[in-house]
């Protein structure tokens, strides 16, 4: 894809999404994804009510006033996002697929982390391949993602998503293994799922506090007492995926549902504060 096309697409994405990133949104991101510690900021004159543990006695002894140390959170958080491309990513609501919704969430994370001095690492999973974007933020992250989508034939030169891509995950155990490594390294891990059944496959890792599971729910996914079959058109013909029969999936509080027929970006931001 030509450079000017990439920049044009990235600028349009930034203009449409960043208006949602209010001061409250940034605060939610900071409160959910905690930094690794505190770093010294500056000295301030002691006021009644200040924590006496932070009084700088050496500096105060050299002055007629009492000084306290103030600190700020050290922001070096890496948010590791996993986006598996299974067949149900191609369905959606009113011409917007679950994949488009997931990508908008990733775009928003790139923009938000640019304001909080954090980084996003994206893991795009297709069949037995991991396409990875190294830690970055802001428009640089969006540009890298656009180029990746174009190379993977998921996006055309006008920025349109290929709704007929051949989605498939052949080895989910490899995904779980990679997620476990990120959790052990104390990264904040986000999983954007097209179907809730993948939650059960994750096992014990799904209960870790630095793991966040988001289920993109379309109107067709509403739990019912019957089993439905969805046929999605791909480049190679038709692919079958089951939908509707989620009786085996528990309504677990760790599963954060995003209803894609509603304001899903607002829902995503609210979930970050929970």
C-alpha positions as CSV (number, residue, x, y, z in Angstrom):
1,X,0.0,0.0,0.0
2,X,1.3,3.5,-0.9
3,X,2.5,5.7,2.0
4,X,0.0,8.5,1.3
5,X,-2.9,6.0,1.4
6,X,-1.8,4.6,4.7
7,X,-1.5,8.1,6.2
8,X,-4.9,9.1,4.9
9,X,-6.6,6.1,6.4
10,X,-4.7,6.5,9.7
11,X,-5.7,10.2,9.9
12,X,-9.4,9.4,9.2
13,X,-9.4,6.7,11.9
14,X,-7.7,9.0,14.4
15,X,-10.2,11.8,13.7
16,X,-13.3,9.5,14.1
17,X,-12.1,7.7,17.3
18,X,-10.1,10.1,19.4
19,X,-13.1,12.3,20.1
20,X,-14.2,9.5,22.3
21,X,-11.1,9.7,24.4
22,X,-12.1,12.2,27.0
23,X,-10.2,12.9,30.3
24,X,-12.5,10.5,32.0
25,X,-11.6,7.8,29.4
26,X,-7.9,8.3,30.0
27,X,-8.4,8.2,33.8
28,X,-10.2,4.8,33.4
29,X,-7.3,3.4,31.4
30,X,-4.8,4.5,34.0
31,X,-6.9,3.1,36.9
32,X,-7.4,-0.3,35.2
33,X,-3.8,-0.7,33.9
34,X,-1.6,0.0,36.9
35,X,2.0,1.2,36.5
36,X,4.9,-0.8,38.0
37,X,5.6,1.7,40.8
38,X,6.0,5.3,41.9
39,X,8.7,7.8,40.9
40,X,9.6,11.1,42.6
41,X,7.9,14.1,41.1
42,X,8.8,17.2,43.2
43,X,8.9,18.7,46.7
44,X,6.0,20.7,48.1
45,X,5.5,22.6,51.3
46,X,3.8,20.5,54.0
47,X,0.1,21.2,54.6
48,X,-2.0,19.7,57.4
49,X,-3.3,16.4,56.2
50,X,-0.3,15.5,54.1
51,X,1.2,12.0,54.8
52,X,4.0,12.6,57.4
53,X,5.8,9.5,56.0
54,X,6.8,11.6,52.9
55,X,8.4,14.5,54.8
56,X,11.9,15.2,53.6
57,X,13.6,15.8,56.9
58,X,17.0,16.6,55.4
59,X,15.6,19.3,53.2
60,X,13.3,20.7,55.9
61,X,16.3,20.9,58.3
62,X,18.0,23.4,55.9
63,X,14.9,25.6,55.7
64,X,12.4,27.3,58.0
65,X,9.6,25.3,56.2
66,X,8.7,21.6,56.2
67,X,8.8,19.9,52.8
68,X,7.2,16.6,51.6
69,X,8.0,14.5,48.6
70,X,5.3,13.9,46.0
71,X,5.3,11.0,43.6
72,X,3.6,10.0,40.4
73,X,2.8,6.6,38.9
74,X,5.5,5.2,36.7
75,X,3.8,4.5,33.4
76,X,5.5,1.7,31.5
77,X,2.5,-0.6,31.1
78,X,2.5,-3.0,28.1
79,X,-1.0,-3.9,27.0
80,X,-0.9,-7.2,25.0
81,X,-3.9,-7.6,22.8
82,X,-4.9,-11.0,21.3
83,X,-7.2,-11.0,18.3
84,X,-8.0,-14.5,17.0
85,X,-9.5,-14.6,13.5
86,X,-12.1,-17.4,13.7
87,X,-15.1,-17.8,11.3
88,X,-17.5,-15.9,13.5
89,X,-15.4,-12.7,13.1
90,X,-17.0,-12.3,9.7
91,X,-20.6,-11.9,11.1
92,X,-21.9,-8.7,12.6
93,X,-24.6,-6.1,12.5
94,X,-25.7,-3.8,9.7
95,X,-22.6,-4.3,7.5
96,X,-20.2,-4.0,10.4
97,X,-18.4,-7.2,11.2
98,X,-17.0,-8.3,14.6
99,X,-13.5,-7.9,13.0
100,X,-14.2,-4.2,12.3
101,X,-15.4,-3.7,15.8
102,X,-12.3,-5.4,17.2
103,X,-10.0,-3.3,15.1
104,X,-11.7,-0.1,16.2
105,X,-11.0,-1.1,19.8
106,X,-7.4,-1.7,19.0
107,X,-7.2,1.7,17.2
108,X,-8.6,3.4,20.3
109,X,-6.1,1.6,22.5
110,X,-3.3,2.9,20.4
111,X,-4.6,6.4,20.8
112,X,-5.2,6.2,24.5
113,X,-1.9,4.6,25.4
114,X,-0.1,7.4,23.5
115,X,-1.6,9.8,26.1
116,X,-0.7,7.6,29.1
117,X,2.9,6.8,28.1
118,X,2.0,3.1,27.7
119,X,2.4,0.7,24.8
120,X,0.2,-1.8,22.9
121,X,1.5,-5.1,21.5
122,X,-1.0,-6.7,19.0
123,X,-1.1,-10.4,18.4
124,X,-3.2,-11.2,15.3
125,X,-3.9,-15.0,15.1
126,X,-4.9,-16.7,11.9
127,X,-4.7,-20.5,11.4
128,X,-1.3,-21.4,12.9
129,X,0.3,-18.0,12.4
130,X,1.0,-15.1,14.8
131,X,1.2,-11.7,13.1
132,X,2.7,-9.4,15.8
133,X,3.0,-5.7,16.0
134,X,5.8,-4.8,18.5
135,X,5.0,-2.4,21.4
136,X,4.0,1.0,20.1
137,X,1.3,3.6,20.5
138,X,-0.5,6.6,18.8
139,X,-0.7,6.9,15.0
140,X,2.5,4.9,14.6
141,X,0.6,1.9,15.9
142,X,-2.4,2.5,13.6
143,X,-0.1,2.8,10.6
144,X,1.6,-0.5,11.4
145,X,-1.7,-2.2,11.9
146,X,-3.0,-0.9,8.5
147,X,0.1,-2.2,6.8
148,X,-0.3,-5.6,8.5
149,X,-3.9,-5.9,7.5
150,X,-3.1,-5.0,3.9
151,X,-0.3,-7.6,3.7
152,X,-2.6,-10.2,5.2
153,X,-5.2,-9.3,2.5
154,X,-7.7,-8.2,5.2
155,X,-7.8,-4.6,4.0
156,X,-7.8,-3.0,0.6
157,X,-6.0,0.3,-0.5
158,X,-9.1,2.3,0.5
159,X,-9.1,1.0,4.0
160,X,-12.1,-1.3,3.6
161,X,-12.1,-4.6,5.5
162,X,-12.4,-7.8,3.5
163,X,-15.6,-9.3,4.7
164,X,-14.9,-12.6,2.8
165,X,-11.5,-13.4,4.3
166,X,-11.0,-17.1,5.1
167,X,-10.9,-17.0,8.9
168,X,-9.7,-20.0,10.8
169,X,-7.8,-20.9,14.1
170,X,-6.1,-24.3,13.8
171,X,-4.1,-24.5,17.1
172,X,-5.7,-22.6,20.0
173,X,-3.3,-24.3,22.5
174,X,-0.5,-22.1,21.0
175,X,-2.6,-19.0,21.8
176,X,-3.1,-20.1,25.4
177,X,0.6,-20.8,25.8
178,X,1.5,-17.3,24.6
179,X,-1.1,-15.7,26.8
180,X,0.3,-17.5,29.9
181,X,3.8,-16.1,29.2
182,X,2.4,-12.6,29.0
183,X,0.5,-13.0,32.2
184,X,3.6,-14.3,34.0
185,X,5.5,-11.2,32.8
186,X,2.8,-9.1,34.4
187,X,1.5,-7.6,31.2
188,X,-2.1,-6.4,30.9
189,X,-3.6,-9.0,28.5
190,X,-6.8,-8.3,26.5
191,X,-8.5,-11.0,24.5
192,X,-11.1,-10.0,21.9
193,X,-13.3,-13.0,21.2
194,X,-15.9,-13.6,18.5
195,X,-17.5,-16.5,20.5
196,X,-17.7,-17.0,24.3
197,X,-16.8,-20.7,24.2
198,X,-13.2,-19.7,23.9
199,X,-13.3,-18.6,27.5
200,X,-13.6,-22.1,28.8
201,X,-10.6,-23.2,26.7
202,X,-8.4,-20.7,28.5
203,X,-8.7,-22.5,31.8
204,X,-7.1,-21.1,35.0
205,X,-5.5,-18.1,33.1
206,X,-8.9,-16.6,32.6
207,X,-9.1,-15.8,36.3
208,X,-5.9,-13.7,36.6
209,X,-6.5,-10.1,37.4
210,X,-4.3,-8.8,34.6
211,X,-6.3,-10.8,32.0
212,X,-9.3,-9.1,30.4
213,X,-11.7,-11.1,28.2
214,X,-14.0,-9.3,25.9
215,X,-16.8,-11.1,24.0
216,X,-18.1,-9.3,20.9
217,X,-21.7,-10.2,20.9
218,X,-23.9,-9.7,17.8
219,X,-27.8,-9.9,17.9
220,X,-27.5,-13.3,16.2
221,X,-25.5,-14.5,19.2
222,X,-28.3,-14.0,21.7
223,X,-28.5,-17.3,23.8
224,X,-31.3,-19.5,22.7
225,X,-32.5,-23.0,23.4
226,X,-31.7,-24.2,19.9
227,X,-28.6,-24.5,17.9
228,X,-28.1,-22.4,14.8
229,X,-25.6,-22.7,11.9
230,X,-24.0,-19.7,10.3
231,X,-22.6,-19.9,6.8
232,X,-19.9,-17.3,6.0
233,X,-18.7,-16.7,2.5
234,X,-14.9,-16.9,2.1
235,X,-12.5,-16.7,-0.8
236,X,-12.5,-20.5,-1.1
237,X,-16.3,-20.9,-0.9
238,X,-18.5,-21.2,2.2
239,X,-17.4,-21.8,5.8
240,X,-19.7,-23.1,8.5
241,X,-19.7,-21.8,12.1
242,X,-22.1,-22.6,14.9
243,X,-24.0,-19.8,16.7
244,X,-26.9,-19.5,19.1
245,X,-26.2,-22.6,21.2
246,X,-24.2,-21.3,24.1
247,X,-25.8,-23.4,26.9
248,X,-22.4,-24.7,27.9
249,X,-21.0,-21.3,28.4
250,X,-21.4,-19.8,31.9
251,X,-22.3,-16.1,32.3
252,X,-19.1,-15.6,34.1
253,X,-18.3,-12.1,35.6
254,X,-14.8,-12.2,34.0
255,X,-16.5,-12.2,30.5
256,X,-17.0,-8.6,29.5
257,X,-19.7,-8.5,26.8
258,X,-19.6,-5.8,24.1
259,X,-22.9,-5.5,22.2
260,X,-21.8,-4.5,18.7
261,X,-25.3,-3.3,17.8
262,X,-24.9,-0.6,20.5
263,X,-22.2,1.9,21.4
264,X,-19.5,-0.7,21.8
265,X,-16.6,1.8,22.3
266,X,-18.4,3.4,25.2
267,X,-19.1,-0.1,26.6
268,X,-15.4,-1.0,26.3
269,X,-14.3,2.2,28.1
270,X,-16.8,1.5,30.9
271,X,-15.6,-2.1,31.3
272,X,-12.1,-0.8,31.8
273,X,-13.2,1.0,35.0
274,X,-14.8,-2.2,36.6
